[in-house]
Amino acid sequence: MPHNTDEQYLNSHQTRDHEPTEYENLLGDALERAFGNNVTDIQGLVDGLIEHGVPAPNGQSWSTGLLEAELKRLGT
């Protein structure tokens, strides 16, 4: 039977090397809520993080630059 190459993309966690931390879960949940509310711009995402009380790294205040840097860091 031929291998279905689409199956390799069904597991959204196939590339992670650890379970998400509590912080990563909070961040991800807040971003999902924002996307679910049709927020599509980075400032709207930042506003949602602040509204839902998601702590920013190192006690900083969320900004578009910080969110971009944090998503980049978490994505590596």
Secondary structure, 3 states (H helix, E strand, C coil): CCCCHHHHHCCCCCCCCCCCCHHHHHHHHHHHHHHHCCCCCHHHHHHHHHHCCCCCHHHCCCCHHHHHHHHHHHHC
